[in-house]
Amino acid sequence: MIRRLTAEDHQQVYSFLRQDPSFNLFIIGDIESFGYDADFQDVWGQFDDADSLKAVLLRYYDSYIPYAPGDFDADGFARLIRETAQSSSIQLSGKADIARQFEERLPLGTKRTLYFCECRTDEYARQEMGAFAVKKAELADVDRILDLRRRIAEFETRPSSRDMLVKGMETNSARTYYIEQDGRMVAAASTSAENSLSAMIVGVCTDQEHRGKGYASTIVAKLVCDLLAEGKMPCLFYDNPAAGRIYRRLGFRDIGLWAMYR
């Protein structure tokens, strides 16, 4: 049976999702931030005959994330997505082996597969802290963060980027650390989807002329140490082998693949 979940289900949902807190960080974060009654968000659950939760599907605006540790009703979830999607090209993401079950069931966008990794220790990050002064961005720094990202060819800055940065800081679901030289922000890294169990590190960037100095590694190391001290598992995506080597040096370990359809 699949049904919409409510606040009365929260304890069971939370216990179910925390079995895999890294892969579920987006679902956990959105539930903790917005609950079960927001008009832009829905959460459905599949239950077995003993009323135990088997799978969860999150809708956040027009983006969907399914999760199940085993077999689940992919046809039922696909039907819900078709009924609630507001676009003909459906945005879906999730653990790769779960997400791929929708490839033949839904009109999905272009697929991108990323390595998903987590860091359980700050042993290696503490060795990378270096002598650079790492600062935490405030709301007044939002435009400086966006200016840095716009100077980097690899980054896509969307019209909603500013609002998302502001909202993340205001709700404590995101933060940005940075290094500056002569008053100019030259490197930064952010978190997103921070929740009580985990956080995703995103937006790691360095100005072209300041690369190779260890700025980005120092900032990510600082994020790792602070997040772990707060009881939050640092996670991140990568698809660049060179970046993967840097993250592994900081203590990150691959735990699987994440698929995104856009």
Secondary structure, DSSP 8 states (H G I E B T S, - for coil): -EEE--GGGHHHHHHHHTTSTTTTHHHHHHHHHHTTT-TTEEEEEEE-TTS-EEEEEEEETTEEEEE-SS---HHHHHHHHHHH-SSSSBEEEEEHHHHGGGTTTS-B--EEEEEEEEE---TTGGGG--S---EE--GGGHHHHHHHHHTSTT----TTHHHHHHHHHHTTS--EEEEEETTEEEEEEEEES--SSEEEEEEEEE-GGGTTSSHHHHHHHHHHHHHHHTT-EEEEEE--HHHHHHHHHTTEEEEEEEEEE-
